[in-house]
Each structure stands twice: as structure tokens, then as C-alpha cells.
Amino acid sequence: MQTLNMLEAKTHLSRLVEALESGAEDEILIARHGRPVARLSRLAKPDASHRIGVAKGRFEVPDDIDAHNDEVARLFTA
């Protein structure tokens, strides 16, 4: 775990975030006057398994949902 003072953290924030994203660092402590006061850490990746099908059963797709696709495409390309 890396500990930096406030000025170093501010100066190198992009590099610190890259280190967290790449997994080179799990956590970075930021100190003020030598005393740790804040912690930077990587966010957990969202669980994609709960996203798919979240609206299943909440609405019905009409059979003619694609009936106006050509008209809509014309509106965007005209």
C-alpha cells in the first residue's frame, strides 16, 4: 500500500488512478502532515449477471414493434 502526501497525490492523480485500474495498487493512502486522512481504492466491478433480464415480465413487446423501422430510419437519414 502506497502512502503519499496531499501535494504528491494532487500532482500525480492520473497516475494513481491508472495504478488502481491496472491492479498495480489495491489501495493508496493520502496523508496530511504525515497522518493518513484519505484512501483511494478501486471500485468493484458491477455484477453484470443481474443487469440482463432485469425488466423481464414488466412489459410486453408488441408483435408490430418493427413495423415503422424504415420510416424512423428515413427521419434520421433525410
mmCIF file of the N, C-alpha and C atoms, coordinates in Angstrom:
data_MODEL
# 
_entry.id   MODEL 
# 
loop_
_atom_site.group_PDB 
_atom_site.id 
_atom_site.type_symbol 
_atom_site.label_atom_id 
_atom_site.label_alt_id 
_atom_site.label_comp_id 
_atom_site.label_asym_id 
_atom_site.label_entity_id 
_atom_site.label_seq_id 
_atom_site.pdbx_PDB_ins_code 
_atom_site.Cartn_x 
_atom_site.Cartn_y 
_atom_site.Cartn_z 
_atom_site.occupancy 
_atom_site.B_iso_or_equiv 
_atom_site.pdbx_formal_charge 
_atom_site.auth_seq_id 
_atom_site.auth_comp_id 
_atom_site.auth_asym_id 
_atom_site.auth_atom_id 
_atom_site.pdbx_PDB_model_num 
ATOM 1   N N  . MET A 1 1  ? 0.850   -1.166  0.000   1.00 0.00 ? 1  MET A N  1 
ATOM 2   C CA . MET A 1 1  ? 0.000   0.000   0.000   1.00 0.00 ? 1  MET A CA 1 
ATOM 3   C C  . MET A 1 1  ? 0.901   1.235   0.000   1.00 0.00 ? 1  MET A C  1 
ATOM 4   N N  . GLN A 1 2  ? 0.613   2.120   -0.906  1.00 0.00 ? 2  GLN A N  1 
ATOM 5   C CA . GLN A 1 2  ? 1.401   3.325   -1.083  1.00 0.00 ? 2  GLN A CA 1 
ATOM 6   C C  . GLN A 1 2  ? 0.786   4.468   -0.265  1.00 0.00 ? 2  GLN A C  1 
ATOM 7   N N  . THR A 1 3  ? 1.630   5.292   0.372   1.00 0.00 ? 3  THR A N  1 
ATOM 8   C CA . THR A 1 3  ? 1.164   6.468   1.105   1.00 0.00 ? 3  THR A CA 1 
ATOM 9   C C  . THR A 1 3  ? 1.827   7.697   0.505   1.00 0.00 ? 3  THR A C  1 
ATOM 10  N N  . LEU A 1 4  ? 1.021   8.697   0.166   1.00 0.00 ? 4  LEU A N  1 
ATOM 11  C CA . LEU A 1 4  ? 1.507   9.938   -0.433  1.00 0.00 ? 4  LEU A CA 1 
ATOM 12  C C  . LEU A 1 4  ? 0.978   11.126  0.351   1.00 0.00 ? 4  LEU A C  1 
ATOM 13  N N  . ASN A 1 5  ? 1.739   12.221  0.317   1.00 0.00 ? 5  ASN A N  1 
ATOM 14  C CA . ASN A 1 5  ? 1.202   13.430  0.926   1.00 0.00 ? 5  ASN A CA 1 
ATOM 15  C C  . ASN A 1 5  ? 0.229   14.090  -0.051  1.00 0.00 ? 5  ASN A C  1 
ATOM 16  N N  . MET A 1 6  ? -0.505  15.048  0.421   1.00 0.00 ? 6  MET A N  1 
ATOM 17  C CA . MET A 1 6  ? -1.570  15.682  -0.359  1.00 0.00 ? 6  MET A CA 1 
ATOM 18  C C  . MET A 1 6  ? -1.048  16.275  -1.667  1.00 0.00 ? 6  MET A C  1 
ATOM 19  N N  . LEU A 1 7  ? 0.073   16.964  -1.636  1.00 0.00 ? 7  LEU A N  1 
ATOM 20  C CA . LEU A 1 7  ? 0.614   17.593  -2.838  1.00 0.00 ? 7  LEU A CA 1 
ATOM 21  C C  . LEU A 1 7  ? 1.006   16.542  -3.878  1.00 0.00 ? 7  LEU A C  1 
ATOM 22  N N  . GLU A 1 8  ? 1.654   15.473  -3.453  1.00 0.00 ? 8  GLU A N  1 
ATOM 23  C CA . GLU A 1 8  ? 2.023   14.398  -4.379  1.00 0.00 ? 8  GLU A CA 1 
ATOM 24  C C  . GLU A 1 8  ? 0.780   13.771  -5.001  1.00 0.00 ? 8  GLU A C  1 
ATOM 25  N N  . ALA A 1 9  ? -0.234  13.538  -4.195  1.00 0.00 ? 9  ALA A N  1 
ATOM 26  C CA . ALA A 1 9  ? -1.468  12.923  -4.698  1.00 0.00 ? 9  ALA A CA 1 
ATOM 27  C C  . ALA A 1 9  ? -2.139  13.826  -5.727  1.00 0.00 ? 9  ALA A C  1 
ATOM 28  N N  . LYS A 1 10 ? -2.172  15.112  -5.435  1.00 0.00 ? 10 LYS A N  1 
ATOM 29  C CA . LYS A 1 10 ? -2.797  16.061  -6.354  1.00 0.00 ? 10 LYS A CA 1 
ATOM 30  C C  . LYS A 1 10 ? -2.009  16.132  -7.661  1.00 0.00 ? 10 LYS A C  1 
ATOM 31  N N  . THR A 1 11 ? -0.701  16.157  -7.558  1.00 0.00 ? 11 THR A N  1 
ATOM 32  C CA . THR A 1 11 ? 0.163   16.262  -8.734  1.00 0.00 ? 11 THR A CA 1 
ATOM 33  C C  . THR A 1 11 ? 0.082   15.021  -9.613  1.00 0.00 ? 11 THR A C  1 
ATOM 34  N N  . HIS A 1 12 ? -0.047  13.855  -9.007  1.00 0.00 ? 12 HIS A N  1 
ATOM 35  C CA . HIS A 1 12 ? 0.013   12.594  -9.752  1.00 0.00 ? 12 HIS A CA 1 
ATOM 36  C C  . HIS A 1 12 ? -1.307  11.824  -9.739  1.00 0.00 ? 12 HIS A C  1 
ATOM 37  N N  . LEU A 1 13 ? -2.431  12.514  -9.636  1.00 0.00 ? 13 LEU A N  1 
ATOM 38  C CA . LEU A 1 13 ? -3.715  11.827  -9.530  1.00 0.00 ? 13 LEU A CA 1 
ATOM 39  C C  . LEU A 1 13 ? -3.977  10.883  -10.696 1.00 0.00 ? 13 LEU A C  1 
ATOM 40  N N  . SER A 1 14 ? -3.714  11.320  -11.912 1.00 0.00 ? 14 SER A N  1 
ATOM 41  C CA . SER A 1 14 ? -3.958  10.455  -13.079 1.00 0.00 ? 14 SER A CA 1 
ATOM 42  C C  . SER A 1 14 ? -3.140  9.177   -12.984 1.00 0.00 ? 14 SER A C  1 
ATOM 43  N N  . ARG A 1 15 ? -1.880  9.287   -12.622 1.00 0.00 ? 15 ARG A N  1 
ATOM 44  C CA . ARG A 1 15 ? -1.009  8.123   -12.492 1.00 0.00 ? 15 ARG A CA 1 
ATOM 45  C C  . ARG A 1 15 ? -1.510  7.196   -11.390 1.00 0.00 ? 15 ARG A C  1 
ATOM 46  N N  . LEU A 1 16 ? -1.999  7.774   -10.300 1.00 0.00 ? 16 LEU A N  1 
ATOM 47  C CA . LEU A 1 16 ? -2.507  6.959   -9.196  1.00 0.00 ? 16 LEU A CA 1 
ATOM 48  C C  . LEU A 1 16 ? -3.754  6.182   -9.608  1.00 0.00 ? 16 LEU A C  1 
ATOM 49  N N  . VAL A 1 17 ? -4.640  6.842   -10.324 1.00 0.00 ? 17 VAL A N  1 
ATOM 50  C CA . VAL A 1 17 ? -5.861  6.172   -10.797 1.00 0.00 ? 17 VAL A CA 1 
ATOM 51  C C  . VAL A 1 17 ? -5.501  5.055   -11.772 1.00 0.00 ? 17 VAL A C  1 
ATOM 52  N N  . GLU A 1 18 ? -4.535  5.301   -12.651 1.00 0.00 ? 18 GLU A N  1 
ATOM 53  C CA . GLU A 1 18 ? -4.089  4.245   -13.580 1.00 0.00 ? 18 GLU A CA 1 
ATOM 54  C C  . GLU A 1 18 ? -3.533  3.048   -12.815 1.00 0.00 ? 18 GLU A C  1 
ATOM 55  N N  . ALA A 1 19 ? -2.777  3.308   -11.739 1.00 0.00 ? 19 ALA A N  1 
ATOM 56  C CA . ALA A 1 19 ? -2.225  2.214   -10.935 1.00 0.00 ? 19 ALA A CA 1 
ATOM 57  C C  . ALA A 1 19 ? -3.343  1.389   -10.301 1.00 0.00 ? 19 ALA A C  1 
ATOM 58  N N  . LEU A 1 20 ? -4.406  2.046   -9.881  1.00 0.00 ? 20 LEU A N  1 
ATOM 59  C CA . LEU A 1 20 ? -5.543  1.326   -9.311  1.00 0.00 ? 20 LEU A CA 1 
ATOM 60  C C  . LEU A 1 20 ? -6.268  0.520   -10.392 1.00 0.00 ? 20 LEU A C  1 
ATOM 61  N N  . GLU A 1 21 ? -6.497  1.150   -11.543 1.00 0.00 ? 21 GLU A N  1 
ATOM 62  C CA . GLU A 1 21 ? -7.200  0.467   -12.638 1.00 0.00 ? 21 GLU A CA 1 
ATOM 63  C C  . GLU A 1 21 ? -6.447  -0.764  -13.116 1.00 0.00 ? 21 GLU A C  1 
ATOM 64  N N  . SER A 1 22 ? -5.131  -0.661  -13.205 1.00 0.00 ? 22 SER A N  1 
ATOM 65  C CA . SER A 1 22 ? -4.329  -1.765  -13.726 1.00 0.00 ? 22 SER A CA 1 
ATOM 66  C C  . SER A 1 22 ? -4.123  -2.876  -12.703 1.00 0.00 ? 22 SER A C  1 
ATOM 67  N N  . GLY A 1 23 ? -4.410  -2.583  -11.440 1.00 0.00 ? 23 GLY A N  1 
ATOM 68  C CA . GLY A 1 23 ? -4.201  -3.574  -10.399 1.00 0.00 ? 23 GLY A CA 1 
ATOM 69  C C  . GLY A 1 23 ? -2.816  -3.511  -9.779  1.00 0.00 ? 23 GLY A C  1 
ATOM 70  N N  . ALA A 1 24 ? -1.986  -2.540  -10.219 1.00 0.00 ? 24 ALA A N  1 
ATOM 71  C CA . ALA A 1 24 ? -0.649  -2.381  -9.652  1.00 0.00 ? 24 ALA A CA 1 
ATOM 72  C C  . ALA A 1 24 ? -0.733  -1.984  -8.180  1.00 0.00 ? 24 ALA A C  1 
ATOM 73  N N  . GLU A 1 25 ? -1.781  -1.268  -7.817  1.00 0.00 ? 25 GLU A N  1 
ATOM 74  C CA . GLU A 1 25 ? -2.032  -0.876  -6.426  1.00 0.00 ? 25 GLU A CA 1 
ATOM 75  C C  . GLU A 1 25 ? -3.464  -1.261  -6.073  1.00 0.00 ? 25 GLU A C  1 
ATOM 76  N N  . ASP A 1 26 ? -3.665  -1.758  -4.884  1.00 0.00 ? 26 ASP A N  1 
ATOM 77  C CA . ASP A 1 26 ? -5.022  -2.058  -4.403  1.00 0.00 ? 26 ASP A CA 1 
ATOM 78  C C  . ASP A 1 26 ? -5.612  -0.861  -3.672  1.00 0.00 ? 26 ASP A C  1 
ATOM 79  N N  . GLU A 1 27 ? -4.724  -0.112  -3.033  1.00 0.00 ? 27 GLU A N  1 
ATOM 80  C CA . GLU A 1 27 ? -5.181  0.981   -2.188  1.00 0.00 ? 27 GLU A CA 1 
ATOM 81  C C  . GLU A 1 27 ? -4.044  1.991   -2.060  1.00 0.00 ? 27 GLU A C  1 
ATOM 82  N N  . ILE A 1 28 ? -4.399  3.273   -2.022  1.00 0.00 ? 28 ILE A N  1 
ATOM 83  C CA . ILE A 1 28 ? -3.413  4.337   -1.859  1.00 0.00 ? 28 ILE A CA 1 
ATOM 84  C C  . ILE A 1 28 ? -3.901  5.240   -0.741  1.00 0.00 ? 28 ILE A C  1 
ATOM 85  N N  . LEU A 1 29 ? -3.031  5.472   0.242   1.00 0.00 ? 29 LEU A N  1 
ATOM 86  C CA . LEU A 1 29 ? -3.372  6.360   1.346   1.00 0.00 ? 29 LEU A CA 1 
ATOM 87  C C  . LEU A 1 29 ? -2.844  7.754   1.053   1.00 0.00 ? 29 LEU A C  1 
ATOM 88  N N  . ILE A 1 30 ? -3.641  8.758   1.395   1.00 0.00 ? 30 ILE A N  1 
ATOM 89  C CA . ILE A 1 30 ? -3.237  10.151  1.250   1.00 0.00 ? 30 ILE A CA 1 
ATOM 90  C C  . ILE A 1 30 ? -3.101  10.731  2.647   1.00 0.00 ? 30 ILE A C  1 
ATOM 91  N N  . ALA A 1 31 ? -1.954  11.353  2.888   1.00 0.00 ? 31 ALA A N  1 
ATOM 92  C CA . ALA A 1 31 ? -1.656  11.877  4.221   1.00 0.00 ? 31 ALA A CA 1 
ATOM 93  C C  . ALA A 1 31 ? -1.593  13.397  4.209   1.00 0.00 ? 31 ALA A C  1 
ATOM 94  N N  . ARG A 1 32 ? -1.933  13.970  5.329   1.00 0.00 ? 32 ARG A N  1 
ATOM 95  C CA . ARG A 1 32 ? -1.770  15.404  5.547   1.00 0.00 ? 32 ARG A CA 1 
ATOM 96  C C  . ARG A 1 32 ? -0.889  15.538  6.790   1.00 0.00 ? 32 ARG A C  1 
ATOM 97  N N  . HIS A 1 33 ? 0.227   16.229  6.616   1.00 0.00 ? 33 HIS A N  1 
ATOM 98  C CA . HIS A 1 33 ? 1.190   16.396  7.707   1.00 0.00 ? 33 HIS A CA 1 
ATOM 99  C C  . HIS A 1 33 ? 1.630   15.046  8.269   1.00 0.00 ? 33 HIS A C  1 
ATOM 100 N N  . GLY A 1 34 ? 1.801   14.059  7.351   1.00 0.00 ? 34 GLY A N  1 
ATOM 101 C CA . GLY A 1 34 ? 2.294   12.753  7.751   1.00 0.00 ? 34 GLY A CA 1 
ATOM 102 C C  . GLY A 1 34 ? 1.263   11.818  8.360   1.00 0.00 ? 34 GLY A C  1 
ATOM 103 N N  . ARG A 1 35 ? 0.022   12.280  8.487   1.00 0.00 ? 35 ARG A N  1 
ATOM 104 C CA . ARG A 1 35 ? -1.031  11.451  9.092   1.00 0.00 ? 35 ARG A CA 1 
ATOM 105 C C  . ARG A 1 35 ? -2.041  11.044  8.019   1.00 0.00 ? 35 ARG A C  1 
ATOM 106 N N  . PRO A 1 36 ? -2.260  9.762   7.793   1.00 0.00 ? 36 PRO A N  1 
ATOM 107 C CA . PRO A 1 36 ? -3.231  9.322   6.771   1.00 0.00 ? 36 PRO A CA 1 
ATOM 108 C C  . PRO A 1 36 ? -4.632  9.870   7.059   1.00 0.00 ? 36 PRO A C  1 
ATOM 109 N N  . VAL A 1 37 ? -5.234  10.462  6.016   1.00 0.00 ? 37 VAL A N  1 
ATOM 110 C CA . VAL A 1 37 ? -6.569  11.047  6.183   1.00 0.00 ? 37 VAL A CA 1 
ATOM 111 C C  . VAL A 1 37 ? -7.571  10.581  5.122   1.00 0.00 ? 37 VAL A C  1 
ATOM 112 N N  . ALA A 1 38 ? -7.071  9.987   4.032   1.00 0.00 ? 38 ALA A N  1 
ATOM 113 C CA . ALA A 1 38 ? -7.987  9.554   2.971   1.00 0.00 ? 38 ALA A CA 1 
ATOM 114 C C  . ALA A 1 38 ? -7.418  8.302   2.313   1.00 0.00 ? 38 ALA A C  1 
ATOM 115 N N  . ARG A 1 39 ? -8.306  7.572   1.647   1.00 0.00 ? 39 ARG A N  1 
ATOM 116 C CA . ARG A 1 39 ? -7.915  6.327   0.995   1.00 0.00 ? 39 ARG A CA 1 
ATOM 117 C C  . ARG A 1 39 ? -8.496  6.302   -0.419  1.00 0.00 ? 39 ARG A C  1 
ATOM 118 N N  . LEU A 1 40 ? -7.652  6.024   -1.399  1.00 0.00 ? 40 LEU A N  1 
ATOM 119 C CA . LEU A 1 40 ? -8.103  5.798   -2.770  1.00 0.00 ? 40 LEU A CA 1 
ATOM 120 C C  . LEU A 1 40 ? -8.124  4.301   -2.991  1.00 0.00 ? 40 LEU A C  1 
ATOM 121 N N  . SER A 1 41 ? -9.206  3.797   -3.538  1.00 0.00 ? 41 SER A N  1 
ATOM 122 C CA . SER A 1 41 ? -9.270  2.378   -3.853  1.00 0.00 ? 41 SER A CA 1 
ATOM 123 C C  . SER A 1 41 ? -10.105 2.186   -5.108  1.00 0.00 ? 41 SER A C  1 
ATOM 124 N N  . ARG A 1 42 ? -9.874  1.069   -5.764  1.00 0.00 ? 42 ARG A N  1 
ATOM 125 C CA . ARG A 1 42 ? -10.603 0.772   -6.989  1.00 0.00 ? 42 ARG A CA 1 
ATOM 126 C C  . ARG A 1 42 ? -12.019 0.325   -6.644  1.00 0.00 ? 42 ARG A C  1 
ATOM 127 N N  . LEU A 1 43 ? -12.976 0.778   -7.421  1.00 0.00 ? 43 LEU A N  1 
ATOM 128 C CA . LEU A 1 43 ? -14.359 0.343   -7.241  1.00 0.00 ? 43 LEU A CA 1 
ATOM 129 C C  . LEU A 1 43 ? -14.508 -1.091  -7.717  1.00 0.00 ? 43 LEU A C  1 
ATOM 130 N N  . ALA A 1 44 ? -15.384 -1.805  -7.081  1.00 0.00 ? 44 ALA A N  1 
ATOM 131 C CA . ALA A 1 44 ? -15.679 -3.170  -7.513  1.00 0.00 ? 44 ALA A CA 1 
ATOM 132 C C  . ALA A 1 44 ? -16.394 -3.125  -8.856  1.00 0.00 ? 44 ALA A C  1 
ATOM 133 N N  . LYS A 1 45 ? -16.103 -4.097  -9.690  1.00 0.00 ? 45 LYS A N  1 
ATOM 134 C CA . LYS A 1 45 ? -16.774 -4.160  -10.981 1.00 0.00 ? 45 LYS A CA 1 
ATOM 135 C C  . LYS A 1 45 ? -18.238 -4.516  -10.748 1.00 0.00 ? 45 LYS A C  1 
ATOM 136 N N  . PRO A 1 46 ? -19.148 -3.861  -11.475 1.00 0.00 ? 46 PRO A N  1 
ATOM 137 C CA . PRO A 1 46 ? -20.563 -4.188  -11.314 1.00 0.00 ? 46 PRO A CA 1 
ATOM 138 C C  . PRO A 1 46 ? -20.856 -5.625  -11.756 1.00 0.00 ? 46 PRO A C  1 
ATOM 139 N N  . ASP A 1 47 ? -21.765 -6.254  -11.093 1.00 0.00 ? 47 ASP A N  1 
ATOM 140 C CA . ASP A 1 47 ? -22.141 -7.620  -11.414 1.00 0.00 ? 47 ASP A CA 1 
ATOM 141 C C  . ASP A 1 47 ? -23.103 -7.600  -12.599 1.00 0.00 ? 47 ASP A C  1 
ATOM 142 N N  . ALA A 1 48 ? -22.599 -7.953  -13.762 1.00 0.00 ? 48 ALA A N  1 
ATOM 143 C CA . ALA A 1 48 ? -23.394 -7.901  -14.990 1.00 0.00 ? 48 ALA A CA 1 
ATOM 144 C C  . ALA A 1 48 ? -24.496 -8.944  -15.021 1.00 0.00 ? 48 ALA A C  1 
ATOM 145 N N  . SER A 1 49 ? -24.407 -9.974  -14.206 1.00 0.00 ? 49 SER A N  1 
ATOM 146 C CA . SER A 1 49 ? -25.407 -11.038 -14.258 1.00 0.00 ? 49 SER A CA 1 
ATOM 147 C C  . SER A 1 49 ? -26.785 -10.545 -13.814 1.00 0.00 ? 49 SER A C  1 
ATOM 148 N N  . HIS A 1 50 ? -26.843 -9.513  -13.011 1.00 0.00 ? 50 HIS A N  1 
ATOM 149 C CA . HIS A 1 50 ? -28.132 -9.001  -12.555 1.00 0.00 ? 50 HIS A CA 1 
ATOM 150 C C  . HIS A 1 50 ? -28.742 -8.010  -13.545 1.00 0.00 ? 50 HIS A C  1 
ATOM 151 N N  . ARG A 1 51 ? -27.943 -7.489  -14.455 1.00 0.00 ? 51 ARG A N  1 
ATOM 152 C CA . ARG A 1 51 ? -28.421 -6.492  -15.396 1.00 0.00 ? 51 ARG A CA 1 
ATOM 153 C C  . ARG A 1 51 ? -29.276 -7.118  -16.501 1.00 0.00 ? 51 ARG A C  1 
ATOM 154 N N  . ILE A 1 52 ? -28.855 -8.235  -17.022 1.00 0.00 ? 52 ILE A N  1 
ATOM 155 C CA . ILE A 1 52 ? -29.568 -8.874  -18.133 1.00 0.00 ? 52 ILE A CA 1 
ATOM 156 C C  . ILE A 1 52 ? -30.899 -9.437  -17.626 1.00 0.00 ? 52 ILE A C  1 
ATOM 157 N N  . GLY A 1 53 ? -31.971 -9.058  -18.304 1.00 0.00 ? 53 GLY A N  1 
ATOM 158 C CA . GLY A 1 53 ? -33.284 -9.573  -17.958 1.00 0.00 ? 53 GLY A CA 1 
ATOM 159 C C  . GLY A 1 53 ? -33.939 -8.886  -16.779 1.00 0.00 ? 53 GLY A C  1 
ATOM 160 N N  . VAL A 1 54 ? -33.402 -7.730  -16.385 1.00 0.00 ? 54 VAL A N  1 
ATOM 161 C CA . VAL A 1 54 ? -33.929 -7.054  -15.206 1.00 0.00 ? 54 VAL A CA 1 
ATOM 162 C C  . VAL A 1 54 ? -35.398 -6.629  -15.382 1.00 0.00 ? 54 VAL A C  1 
ATOM 163 N N  . ALA A 1 55 ? -35.823 -6.386  -16.628 1.00 0.00 ? 55 ALA A N  1 
ATOM 164 C CA . ALA A 1 55 ? -37.194 -5.944  -16.871 1.00 0.00 ? 55 ALA A CA 1 
ATOM 165 C C  . ALA A 1 55 ? -38.096 -7.079  -17.352 1.00 0.00 ? 55 ALA A C  1 
ATOM 166 N N  . LYS A 1 56 ? -37.607 -8.290  -17.301 1.00 0.00 ? 56 LYS A N  1 
ATOM 167 C CA . LYS A 1 56 ? -38.379 -9.429  -17.791 1.00 0.00 ? 56 LYS A CA 1 
ATOM 168 C C  . LYS A 1 56 ? -39.734 -9.510  -17.069 1.00 0.00 ? 56 LYS A C  1 
ATOM 169 N N  . GLY A 1 57 ? -40.799 -9.596  -17.878 1.00 0.00 ? 57 GLY A N  1 
ATOM 170 C CA . GLY A 1 57 ? -42.143 -9.713  -17.322 1.00 0.00 ? 57 GLY A CA 1 
ATOM 171 C C  . GLY A 1 57 ? -42.779 -8.384  -16.943 1.00 0.00 ? 57 GLY A C  1 
ATOM 172 N N  . ARG A 1 58 ? -42.079 -7.281  -17.089 1.00 0.00 ? 58 ARG A N  1 
ATOM 173 C CA . ARG A 1 58 ? -42.630 -5.971  -16.703 1.00 0.00 ? 58 ARG A CA 1 
ATOM 174 C C  . ARG A 1 58 ? -43.397 -5.290  -17.834 1.00 0.00 ? 58 ARG A C  1 
ATOM 175 N N  . PHE A 1 59 ? -43.141 -5.698  -19.060 1.00 0.00 ? 59 PHE A N  1 
ATOM 176 C CA . PHE A 1 59 ? -43.887 -5.143  -20.186 1.00 0.00 ? 59 PHE A CA 1 
ATOM 177 C C  . PHE A 1 59 ? -43.921 -6.160  -21.307 1.00 0.00 ? 59 PHE A C  1 
ATOM 178 N N  . GLU A 1 60 ? -44.826 -5.933  -22.239 1.00 0.00 ? 60 GLU A N  1 
ATOM 179 C CA . GLU A 1 60 ? -44.934 -6.833  -23.385 1.00 0.00 ? 60 GLU A CA 1 
ATOM 180 C C  . GLU A 1 60 ? -44.496 -6.100  -24.637 1.00 0.00 ? 60 GLU A C  1 
ATOM 181 N N  . VAL A 1 61 ? -43.752 -6.785  -25.469 1.00 0.00 ? 61 VAL A N  1 
ATOM 182 C CA . VAL A 1 61 ? -43.313 -6.220  -26.734 1.00 0.00 ? 61 VAL A CA 1 
ATOM 183 C C  . VAL A 1 61 ? -44.377 -6.555  -27.776 1.00 0.00 ? 61 VAL A C  1 
ATOM 184 N N  . PRO A 1 62 ? -44.957 -5.523  -28.410 1.00 0.00 ? 62 PRO A N  1 
ATOM 185 C CA . PRO A 1 62 ? -45.999 -5.801  -29.412 1.00 0.00 ? 62 PRO A CA 1 
ATOM 186 C C  . PRO A 1 62 ? -45.409 -6.503  -30.633 1.00 0.00 ? 62 PRO A C  1 
ATOM 187 N N  . ASP A 1 63 ? -46.227 -7.297  -31.305 1.00 0.00 ? 63 ASP A N  1 
ATOM 188 C CA . ASP A 1 63 ? -45.778 -8.037  -32.483 1.00 0.00 ? 63 ASP A CA 1 
ATOM 189 C C  . ASP A 1 63 ? -45.321 -7.110  -33.604 1.00 0.00 ? 63 ASP A C  1 
ATOM 190 N N  . ASP A 1 64 ? -45.895 -5.905  -33.678 1.00 0.00 ? 64 ASP A N  1 
ATOM 191 C CA . ASP A 1 64 ? -45.558 -4.984  -34.773 1.00 0.00 ? 64 ASP A CA 1 
ATOM 192 C C  . ASP A 1 64 ? -44.502 -3.946  -34.359 1.00 0.00 ? 64 ASP A C  1 
ATOM 193 N N  . ILE A 1 65 ? -43.650 -4.288  -33.416 1.00 0.00 ? 65 ILE A N  1 
ATOM 194 C CA . ILE A 1 65 ? -42.662 -3.328  -32.919 1.00 0.00 ? 65 ILE A CA 1 
ATOM 195 C C  . ILE A 1 65 ? -41.732 -2.820  -34.026 1.00 0.00 ? 65 ILE A C  1 
ATOM 196 N N  . ASP A 1 66 ? -41.463 -3.634  -35.021 1.00 0.00 ? 66 ASP A N  1 
ATOM 197 C CA . ASP A 1 66 ? -40.561 -3.246  -36.103 1.00 0.00 ? 66 ASP A CA 1 
ATOM 198 C C  . ASP A 1 66 ? -41.287 -2.684  -37.322 1.00 0.00 ? 66 ASP A C  1 
ATOM 199 N N  . ALA A 1 67 ? -42.569 -2.456  -37.225 1.00 0.00 ? 67 ALA A N  1 
ATOM 200 C CA . ALA A 1 67 ? -43.368 -2.037  -38.377 1.00 0.00 ? 67 ALA A CA 1 
ATOM 201 C C  . ALA A 1 67 ? -42.928 -0.694  -38.947 1.00 0.00 ? 67 ALA A C  1 
ATOM 202 N N  . HIS A 1 68 ? -42.395 0.198   -38.130 1.00 0.00 ? 68 HIS A N  1 
ATOM 203 C CA . HIS A 1 68 ? -42.068 1.549   -38.605 1.00 0.00 ? 68 HIS A CA 1 
ATOM 204 C C  . HIS A 1 68 ? -40.563 1.796   -38.699 1.00 0.00 ? 68 HIS A C  1 
ATOM 205 N N  . ASN A 1 69 ? -39.768 0.745   -38.713 1.00 0.00 ? 69 ASN A N  1 
ATOM 206 C CA . ASN A 1 69 ? -38.309 0.905   -38.761 1.00 0.00 ? 69 ASN A CA 1 
ATOM 207 C C  . ASN A 1 69 ? -37.845 1.704   -39.974 1.00 0.00 ? 69 ASN A C  1 
ATOM 208 N N  . ASP A 1 70 ? -38.412 1.428   -41.156 1.00 0.00 ? 70 ASP A N  1 
ATOM 209 C CA . ASP A 1 70 ? -37.997 2.145   -42.364 1.00 0.00 ? 70 ASP A CA 1 
ATOM 210 C C  . ASP A 1 70 ? -38.310 3.627   -42.253 1.00 0.00 ? 70 ASP A C  1 
ATOM 211 N N  . GLU A 1 71 ? -39.473 3.953   -41.705 1.00 0.00 ? 71 GLU A N  1 
ATOM 212 C CA . GLU A 1 71 ? -39.872 5.356   -41.548 1.00 0.00 ? 71 GLU A CA 1 
ATOM 213 C C  . GLU A 1 71 ? -38.949 6.088   -40.558 1.00 0.00 ? 71 GLU A C  1 
ATOM 214 N N  . VAL A 1 72 ? -38.617 5.431   -39.467 1.00 0.00 ? 72 VAL A N  1 
ATOM 215 C CA . VAL A 1 72 ? -37.717 6.024   -38.481 1.00 0.00 ? 72 VAL A CA 1 
ATOM 216 C C  . VAL A 1 72 ? -36.334 6.221   -39.078 1.00 0.00 ? 72 VAL A C  1 
ATOM 217 N N  . ALA A 1 73 ? -35.838 5.240   -39.809 1.00 0.00 ? 73 ALA A N  1 
ATOM 218 C CA . ALA A 1 73 ? -34.537 5.353   -40.447 1.00 0.00 ? 73 ALA A CA 1 
ATOM 219 C C  . ALA A 1 73 ? -34.501 6.516   -41.421 1.00 0.00 ? 73 ALA A C  1 
ATOM 220 N N  . ARG A 1 74 ? -35.585 6.708   -42.168 1.00 0.00 ? 74 ARG A N  1 
ATOM 221 C CA . ARG A 1 74 ? -35.687 7.818   -43.119 1.00 0.00 ? 74 ARG A CA 1 
ATOM 222 C C  . ARG A 1 74 ? -35.620 9.161   -42.388 1.00 0.00 ? 74 ARG A C  1 
ATOM 223 N N  . LEU A 1 75 ? -36.248 9.265   -41.232 1.00 0.00 ? 75 LEU A N  1 
ATOM 224 C CA . LEU A 1 75 ? -36.235 10.511  -40.466 1.00 0.00 ? 75 LEU A CA 1 
ATOM 225 C C  . LEU A 1 75 ? -34.812 10.874  -40.007 1.00 0.00 ? 75 LEU A C  1 
ATOM 226 N N  . PHE A 1 76 ? -34.010 9.880   -39.705 1.00 0.00 ? 76 PHE A N  1 
ATOM 227 C CA . PHE A 1 76 ? -32.652 10.128  -39.232 1.00 0.00 ? 76 PHE A CA 1 
ATOM 228 C C  . PHE A 1 76 ? -31.659 10.361  -40.359 1.00 0.00 ? 76 PHE A C  1 
ATOM 229 N N  . THR A 1 77 ? -31.978 9.868   -41.557 1.00 0.00 ? 77 THR A N  1 
ATOM 230 C CA . THR A 1 77 ? -31.037 9.992   -42.658 1.00 0.00 ? 77 THR A CA 1 
ATOM 231 C C  . THR A 1 77 ? -31.435 11.023  -43.677 1.00 0.00 ? 77 THR A C  1 
ATOM 232 N N  . ALA A 1 78 ? -32.571 11.634  -43.522 1.00 0.00 ? 78 ALA A N  1 
ATOM 233 C CA . ALA A 1 78 ? -33.064 12.611  -44.519 1.00 0.00 ? 78 ALA A CA 1 
ATOM 234 C C  . ALA A 1 78 ? -32.300 13.893  -44.489 1.00 0.00 ? 78 ALA A C  1 
# 
